[in-house]
Amino acid sequence: MTPKLSPSYHIIILVGLMQVMTFVVAGEPQVPCYFIFGDSLVDSGNNNGLTTEAKANYSPYGIDFPQGISGRFTNGRTVADIIGQLLGFPNFIPPYATASDQQISTGVNYGSGSAGIREETGSQLGDRISLDRQLLNHERIIARLSTLQNNKTFTDEYLKKCIYLTNIGSNDYINNYLMPSFYPTSNTYTVEQYATVLVQQYSQRLKTIYNLGARKFVVFGLGQIGCTPHEITRFGTNGEPCVQWINDAVKLFNDELKRLVEELNSDYLDARFIFINLTSISAPQGDVPLPNTPCCNQLREDGQCVPGSKPCLFRALTVFYDGFHPTEIANTIIGTRSYVSVSPTDTYPYDISHLARF
């Protein structure tokens, strides 16, 4: 029987893992460039200029980020930032909205808060850059790169060496399937059907990225949405630590996504796809769940921090910064275990450090 661990033990784990926050990779980056697709978990400022409620370019977001408020939906660095540092990039990958010609050779971040795999996802909050629109932006960046490098053959070979990270799908549940007053999907599909449809749509987008030259893919599964403070408050847990039926729905998606990664590796022998298992990485070491009280004690109705509100003092001891988004320390744990897996179930078939070497 697995021993029960006290909450203080989990805090010790978090504090111990803070050491990696000062980790610096010496030498040249392990890959020439790094492209990021996704939602608010990786958005680094693309939503700042959009007409949307889904933006984080205000206090208290960015309180621990080196450049201050940037549009990141956390107190400090995102998981994509952490992985970029572990890959050896000396600077953060720029958001598409502001990326200059001098910056794009090391990669671009296309992530957009409230974006989803489905085009309509997140529309109740306003504008967002859906995955399809992110792919169009990537095509534009490739065209700019090709012009700058003035050698299409060189550009094609260059792009094959880069890492392409995708972290998207959470909003297709949070800001779509779980909002029947705005979207018809929960009346159209069972949870099993929805997971299948979503992964089928995702598959086509990943193949598009492949056709645009990508060969090294990092595909993030979804975290346990039913354990987020906002969904717990909204739906209740019936005495359980989390909203179990939501986590069960997410597991269906993750299981199908992992199978897709297996299929893509089989179908595209010149490419490498890896699956990041957020459920494994975020699982507590025992029977006691990690604390899910948000660091921002004042939240808007949509789960974001109230502008100008005061966050908690000990941010390195909390998992969630607002109703949905992890703190920098949680992102650090996720990023480091994605880069070098601690458990065999963290990544499949191997971790990012191995992918970078192919």
N, C-alpha and C positions, 0 to 999 in steps of 0.2 A: 504494500500500500504506500502511495506517495505521501510523505509527511506534509502536513499543513505548515505553511510559512506565514509568519506574522507580517503585517504591513510594513513594519520597520525594516524587515529583511529586504523587501523590495526597494525601499528607499536606499539602503546600502548598495544594492545592485546599481541603481541609477547613479548614485554619487561616484561609485567606482568607475563606471563607464564614462564619466565626465573627462577622464584623462585623455580619451581619444580626441576631445575637442581641440587639443593643442597639437595634434598630430600633423606633421608637415612632411610631405613627400619630397625628397631631394631629387635633383636631376630633371631631365626632360619628361614631359607628359608621356604616359605609356601608350597613348594613341594620339594621332595628330589633331583630332577634333571630336566633339561630343555634342550631339543634338538631342533636345529634350522636348517631348510632346506630352501634354496632359492637362490637368485641371489645377485647382487652387493648391494642391499639395506640392506643386512644382512652380506655379506662377511666380515670376520674379519682377512683375511690373507691367505685363502686357495689358492688363485691364484698367490701368490708371487713367487712360484717355477715353475709355468707353463709357457710354451711358448705361450704367448698371449699378445695382446695389452690391454686386459681388466685386468689391475692391477693398484693398487693405492699405491704402496710401494715407493713413492717418494714425495718430497715436491712439492706443498703446502698441500697435504693431511696429515691429522693427526696433524695439527698445534695446535689444542686445545685438543688433546687426551692426557690423563695422561702419557701414555707410548710413545708418539710421533708417528712417522710414523709406521703403523702396517699393512697396506693393506686395511684399511677401506676407502670406497669411500665417504668420507665426511671430514669435519674439525675436528670432535670430535667423539662422540658416535653414533652408529647406533640405529635404533628403537629397534632392538633385545637387544642391550645393555641396553637401558633404561628400557625395560620390565623386563629384568633379575634383575636389581637393585630394581625395584618396587616389584618383587617377593621375595626379601630379600637375593639374592646371593651376598656375599661380594666381589667376584672376577668375572671378565668377563669370560663367557663361552669360553673355548679354541677352536681354529680352529682345525678341524680334522687333518690337515697337521702336527701339532706339539703337539697334545694332548698326555700327558703322562698317564701311568697307574694310577698315583696318582690323576690325574685330571678328568678322564672320569666318575667317579661315580656321579659327579654333572652335567654331560651333555656334549654335543659336538656340535659345530657349523659346519655344512656341507656346508654352503652357498658359492656360486661361481659366481663371476662377469661374465656376459654375458650368464649364464646358463638359460635354459628354460625347459618347460614341454616336448617339442619335442626335440629329440636327436640332430637334425641338427642345432637347433637354436644357433646363436652366432658363428658359425664355421668360418665365414669370418674374425673374429678377432683372431682366433687361438684356442688353447685348452681351455676347460672349463669343469667343472664337472656337467654334466646334472643331472636332478632330478633322473633319473634311476641310475646313478653312485653314487649319494648321498645315495640312498637306499642301494646299495651294501656296501658302507662305513658304514652305520648304522648297517648292519648285522655283519660286522667285529667288530664294537664296542661292540655289544651285546655279541659276542663270547668272547671278551676280558673281559667284565664285568663278564660273567658267570664263566670264569676261575678264576678271582680274588676273586669272592665271594664264589666260590666253593660250590654253592647250587643253582641248576637250579630253584627250586620252589621259593626260596627267590628272585632270579633275576626276575622271571616272575612277582611276586607280586610287586616288587620294580618299574619295568618299567610302571606298570599300574598307578602309582601315579604321574608320571612325566608329564610335559607339553611339547607338541610337536607343534612347531610353523612352519608354512609354508608360505613363502612370495615369490611367483614365478609366472611368466606369462607375465611380462612386456616385456621381451626380445622376447617372441614369437610374439609380435607385432613389437617392435622397431628393433630387429635384426633378423627378419624373414618376417612376412607378409607385412611390410612397406618397404621392400627392394626387389622389384621384379627383379632387376638385378642380385641378388644372389640366390633368393629362388622362387620356383614355386607356393607357397601356395596361393598368391593373384589371380593367374590365375586358380587355381584348385578349390578354395572355395569362395563363397560369404562371406561377413562379418558375416552373420547369421550362415552359415554353419561352418565357422572357429571357432566361439565361441562355437558351439555345440561340434565339434570335440575336441577342446582343453579341455573343461570341462569333456568330456568323458574320455580322456586320464588322466586328473588330478584325476578323480574319482578312477581309477584303482590304481594309486600311493598312494592315501590316504588309500585305502583299504589294500594295501600292508603294510603300516606303522601300521595299525590296527592289521594285522595278525602277525606283529613282536612284538606286545605287547602293543601298545599305546592305551590309552583310553581317554586322554584329549587333544583335538585338537584346535589350534588357526589358522584359515584359513584366510589369508589376501586377500581381493579383490585388484584390481589394482587401482592405482591412475590415475588421469586425464593426460594421456600421452600427449594429445594434448595441454596441458598448459606448457609443459617443454620448456625451452629456445631453445634447439636444434631442436625440431620438429617445433616450431614456425618459426625459421629461415629457416628451410628446406622447409616447405610447404606453409608458409604464412597463414594469418588468414582472409583475405577478410574483414578487418575492425572489426572483432570480437576479443574478448580478447584472445581466444585460437583457435586451429584447431578443429573446432566443429565436423567434420566428424570422426576424430580419437577418440574423446571422446565418440561419439555415438557408435562406434565399441566396445570400452572398456566397455560401459554400457551393451551391449548385453552379454559380457562375465561375468560381475559382477552379472547380474540378474540370469544367469544360474548357477553361482557358489553359490549364496545364496539359490537357489532352491535345489542344490545338498546337501548343509548343512542340509536343512530341511529333505531331503530323508535319509541321513546318520543317523541323529538323530532318525528317525523313524525305520530304518532297524537294527541299532545296539544299542539296549536298554541299554547295559552295558557300552556304551561310551558317551562322550559329545563332540559335535562339535560346535564351535562358528565362526561366520563370522564377520570380521572387515571391516567396510564400509569406505574405505579411501576417497571416494567421499564426504560423509557426513562430515568427520573429517576435510577435507581440504577446505570445502566450505567457502567462505568469508561471514562475518556477514553483509550482505547488497548487494548492486548491484555493488560495486567496487571490482574487483579481487585483490587478494594479488599480490605484486610485483613479477615478474618472471625474473628479471635481475640476471644473475649468479654472484656470489661473485668473482669467478675467471674471470678476464677481458680478459685473454688470453686462448682460448680454442683450442684444437686439432680438427681436422676434425671430429673425432668420438664423440666430445662433452666433453671429459675429459680435465682437467686443463693441460696446457703446463707445463712440468717439470721445477721446479725452478721459476715459475712465482709468482708474488705477489698477494695474495688475498685481498679482501676488508678489511678495518680496522674494520668496525662495523658488524661483522658476525652474531651477535644476532639480527640484523634487516633485514636479508635476508632469503628468503625461499630456494633458490637453491644455492648450492655451485659451481656446474659446469653446464653443459648443461642438465643433467638428475637428479642428486642426491641431496637430501635435505641437508640443513645445520643441525648442531646438534640441534639448537633451534626448527627447524621444526620437526625433529625426536622426540624431547622431547614432543612436543604437540601431535604428533601421538601416541607415546608410552603411555603417561598418559591418553589420552582419550580412548585408547584401554583397558587399565587396569581398569580405572573407567570412564564409558561413561558419557558424558555431555548431549548428546541428545539421545532420544530413538532410533534414526536411526544410531548412531555410531557403535553399535555392535548388533549381533543377535545370539541367543535369549537373551544373557546377556553378560556381560563383563568378562575380564580375572580374575578380583578379585573374582568374583563369581565362575568361573570355578575352580580356585585353591582350593576352599573349598569343592568341591565334592569329 
